[in-house]
Amino acid sequence: MNPIIVASKSIGAGLSTIALLGVGIGVGTIFASLMSSQARNPFQQKTLFTYAMLGFAVTEAVALFALLITFLILFSK
C-alpha cells in the first residue's frame, strides 16, 4: 500500500479519537454533578441516579461512534 495513504489513515484515526477526550470530561462532569446533587438532596437519590445513568449512556454512545469511525478509517481499503 502507498505510504502516503498509510500515513493519512494513521493521522485520520488519531484525530478521530479526539472525541474520546470530550467523552471523558463529560462522564466526569456527570458523576461529579450526581455526587453534588445527592449531597444536597439525599431523598431524590434514586431519581438522580436514573438520570445520571441516562446521561452516561448517551455520552458513552458518542465514544462508541468515535471508535467506530476510527476502526473504519484504519481497516478500510
C-alpha positions as CSV (number, residue, x, y, z in Angstrom):
1,M,0.0,0.0,0.0
2,N,1.1,3.5,-0.7
3,P,3.0,5.0,2.3
4,I,1.1,8.3,1.9
5,I,-2.2,6.5,2.3
6,V,-1.0,4.6,5.3
7,A,0.2,7.9,6.9
8,S,-3.0,9.6,6.1
9,K,-5.0,6.8,7.7
10,S,-2.9,6.9,10.8
11,I,-3.3,10.7,11.1
12,G,-7.1,10.5,10.5
13,A,-7.5,7.7,13.0
14,G,-5.6,9.7,15.6
15,L,-7.7,12.8,15.0
16,S,-10.9,10.9,15.2
17,T,-10.1,9.8,18.8
18,I,-10.1,13.4,20.0
19,A,-13.8,12.9,20.7
20,L,-12.8,10.5,23.4
21,L,-11.3,13.4,25.4
22,G,-14.7,15.1,25.4
23,V,-16.4,11.9,26.5
24,G,-14.0,11.5,29.4
25,I,-14.7,15.1,30.5
26,G,-18.4,14.6,30.1
27,V,-18.5,11.4,32.2
28,G,-16.5,13.1,34.9
29,T,-18.9,16.0,34.9
30,I,-22.0,13.8,35.0
31,F,-20.8,11.9,38.1
32,A,-19.4,15.0,39.8
33,S,-22.9,16.6,39.4
34,L,-24.5,13.4,40.7
35,M,-22.5,13.4,43.8
36,S,-23.2,17.1,44.4
37,S,-26.9,16.6,43.8
38,Q,-27.1,13.6,46.1
39,A,-25.4,15.6,48.8
40,R,-27.9,18.4,48.5
41,N,-31.0,16.2,48.3
42,P,-30.5,12.6,49.5
43,F,-34.2,11.8,49.3
44,Q,-34.0,12.0,45.5
45,Q,-31.1,9.6,45.2
46,K,-32.9,7.0,43.1
47,T,-34.3,9.6,40.6
48,L,-30.9,11.3,40.3
49,F,-29.1,8.1,39.7
50,T,-31.5,7.2,36.9
51,Y,-30.9,10.5,35.2
52,A,-27.1,10.1,35.6
53,M,-27.2,6.6,34.0
54,L,-29.2,8.0,31.1
55,G,-26.6,10.8,30.6
56,F,-23.8,8.3,31.0
57,A,-25.3,6.0,28.3
58,V,-25.7,8.9,25.8
59,T,-22.2,10.1,26.5
60,E,-20.7,6.7,26.0
61,A,-22.6,6.3,22.7
62,V,-20.5,9.2,21.4
63,A,-17.4,7.3,22.4
64,L,-18.6,4.2,20.6
65,F,-19.3,6.2,17.4
66,A,-15.8,7.7,17.6
67,L,-14.2,4.3,17.9
68,L,-16.3,3.0,15.1
69,I,-15.1,5.8,12.8
70,T,-11.5,5.2,13.9
71,F,-11.8,1.5,13.0
72,L,-13.5,2.3,9.7
73,I,-10.6,4.6,8.8
74,L,-7.9,2.1,9.8
75,F,-9.3,-1.0,8.3
76,S,-11.0,0.1,5.1
77,K,-9.3,-0.4,1.8
